[in-house]
Amino acid sequence: MEFPGGPNHHHVHHHYHHHHHHYYNSDDERLSGNVYPPPQQQPAPFGSQNEFAVVHHYPAPPSAPPPPPPKTHQEETTTQAYLASKPTSKVYCKANPDFHLTVRDGKLVLAPSDPSDPCQNWFKDEEHGNNGMKDEQGYPCFALVNQATSQAMSGYTNPVQLVPYNNKPDDVVDDHSVMWSLGRDEGGGYRAMRMAKNIRMNVEAFRCIEELGGVHDGNTIVLWDWNEGDNQLWKIDLQ
C-alpha cells in the first residue's frame, strides 16, 4: 500500500516511529453502510519526549480514557490569547471545495461554506513543527484548533473528535492525538492530512464518493488508510 511520499531524507529529529498495522480496506464495506476503521488505542507511554511506540492493532480500549485535566482559568485565558494572535484558515477537501470543515453540535462535519460562521474557522498552530517536531517523512507537525470552541481536532477515536487544546509552544506535547501533518502536493495544492504519529491514518470525508452521491451537508470526518480519493485530499487556506 502506498501513501504520500516525503522529502528525500530518512533521519530527522523529533520524528515518529511506526510498526506494521492492519486496516479495513474493503470497498464493499465502504459502500454498505457506516463502517469505520477499528477505534484507535491509547498511544503507549513515551520513552522520551521525542519518540514512542505505536501499538500493532487498534482494538477497542477496555475502558474509556480518563478525561483531560480541566484547564485552570489562567491556562484557558493564556491559550485563548495565544491563539487569538494567529490568523484563521478554512479547511476543505478536493471532493467539493464549497464544503468546509465545521464544528456542529460538538462534532466534526463538512458543511456548506459560510464566511460568517466561526465554527468554520481554524487556527493552524505550527509552533511544535517549527521547533523541530516532524512526522516520519520529515513533514512538520501542527494542530488544528477551532476558533469558536478552542478545541483541537483529535485522532484519538474514530470518527475524528474534538478535545480541549492545552498545548502551548513552550510545552512538551502531552496529547499527540492532536498533532497532524500534510504530505506531498498531490496536485493543485491538495495534500493528504494524516496523524503525525501514524501517517497511515488519513483524514477522510466519510462516504463522500461519487457512488454515494458525493459530498453532503453533515458528512462525518474519519480516519482511513490511504486510497488517493478526492475525499482524502485537503487544503488549509489562510483567510
N, C-alpha and C positions, 0 to 999 in steps of 0.2 A: 504494500500500500504506500503510495507516495503522498507527500504533503508539501506545502510550500517550502522552498529551499531558503537557505540563509546566505550570509556573506561567506566568502571563501576563507574562513579560518575556523579552527576547531577547538581552540582553547581560549576561553575568556574568563575573566574574574567574575565572581558573584554569579555563577551560572547554575542552572538546574540540571540535576541528573535524572535519568529515567530508566525504566526496565520495560520488558515486553508487556503489553496489555491486550485485553480482549474486548471487543466492542460488538454491538449489533451492527450488522452490515447487510441487511436484507431489504431490498426494495419492496418485497411483498409485505413485510411488516410495516414499512413506512406508509404504504397505501391502504392498509387495512384498518387503521384507526390510530388513536392517540397512544402510540407506543413510544416510550422514551428509553434511552440507554439506561443501564443499571445506575442507581444513585452512587455518587462518589463517597468513598470512605474518608473519614478524617485523616489528613496527612500525618505521617509519622513524626515524632518529635525531632527537632533539629539536632544534628550532631555539632553544628556550628552555625554561625549567623549566615554563612554563605552557601550551605548545601544541605540537602536532606534526601531521604529515600522516599520513593513513591510506591505504594503497595501494588501488587500484581493485578488484582481484580478490584471490582467495585461492588462488593456486596452491600446490602442494606446494613447500616450500623446497628448494633444491638440495642442501642437506646439513643434518644435524641441528644445531640451535643449540648453542652452547657451553654447558656446564653452568654454573649459577650458582656464583660463588666460594664455597668452603666457609666456613662460619662458624668464627670462632675460638671457643674455649671461652668467652671473655669475652662475645662477641656473643651466643652462644646463651643463656648464663645471663641476660644483660640482657633479651633478647627474652622469654624464659620468665617472668622476673619481671614484666615489663611486662604481659604477657597475663594472668598469674595474678591481677592486681589487678582484672580485668574480670569481669563476670558472663557466664555462658554462655547460649546460646539454642538452641532447637530450630528446624529449618528443614524445611518441608513444603509440598506443593503442594495445590491445591484438588481435584485428581483423586482423592486419598484422603489426608486428614489423618492417618490412622493409620499412614502410612508416612513415615519421616523420612530426611532426607539423612544418609548414613552413609559412612564410610570402611571399605572391606572389601578386604583383600589389596592395599592401595595404590591402590584405585580408588574413584571416587565413584559411589554407587548409592543407590537407595531401599531401605529395609528396614523391617520391622515395628517400631513404636515399642518401645524398650527403655530405660526410665529409668535403668537401671544401666550402660548402655553408654557410656563416654566418647567412643567414636567417633561418637556422635550428638550430641555437644555442640560448639557452635561459638562462638568469640569473634567478635563483630561489632566490628571495630576502625574507629571512626568519626573518628579524630583528624584524618586528612587532610581529610575533608569538613568537620569543624568548623573547620579552618584555611582554608577557602575553596575547596577543590578540588571542582568540580561538573561534571556532565555538560552536554551542550549544551542541555538543557531546564531547567537550574538546580537539579537534584536533587543532593544531596551524595553524595560517593563514600565507599566503605567497603571493607574487606577482610573475608573470612570465613576464619577460621583454626581448624582442628580442634584440640580440646583434647587428644586422645590423641596426635596426631602432630606438633603445632606446625607443620603445613603449611597453606598458603593455597590456596584454590580459584583456579585459573588458567584463563583463556580462551585461552592461547597455542595450544593444539591442540584438536581435536575428535575424540573426546569430551573433556569438561572434565577436567582433570587437577589434581594437587596438586603444589605446588612449595615449597621452603623459604621461610619468611617472614622476610625481612631488614629489612623496613621498620619504622621507629620514627617516632614523631610529629615528631621534630626533624630527620628525614632528608628529602632530596629523593627522591621516588619513583623508583627505578631499574627497576622492573618494573611497567608499567601494566596488564599482563595480570591482575593480582590486584585491580584496582580495579573495583568494581561499583556500580550504583545501582539504586534502586527507583523505578518510575514511579508514576503516579497510582493512587489507590484504584479498583479495578475492581469493587468490591462486596464487602462482608463483610470488608474489610481486606486482601484479596488484591491483590497488585501484580505487575507484570512485573519480573523481575530480569534485568538486562542488563549487558553490558560498558560501563563508563563512557566509554570512548573510542570506542565504536561501539554505540549503543543499539539498532541494528537486529539485533544478535546477542543473542537472548534465551535464558536458561537454560530448558531443557525436559527433563522426564522422558520419555525417548525411548520411543515406542510405547505410552505409557500412555493409549490412547484406547479407547473402547467397542468399536470394530470389531476390536480386537486383544485384547479381554478385560480392558482396564483395567490398573490398577497391579498389579505382581507383585513379589515379593521379588527384588531384584537388577537392577531396571530401570536402564539406563545414563543418565547425565546428559550432555546435549549442548547445543550452541548452534544455534538455528534462527531463521528470520525469524518475525516476529510473526503469529500466526494466531488469537489470542484464545481458545485452548484452555485448559481447566482444568489441563492439564499444563504450562502456561506461567505460571500464577498462583501466587504464593508468599507465605508468611508467615514472618517471622523473629521468633519469640516468646521473650522473656526467660523464663528459668526462675524 
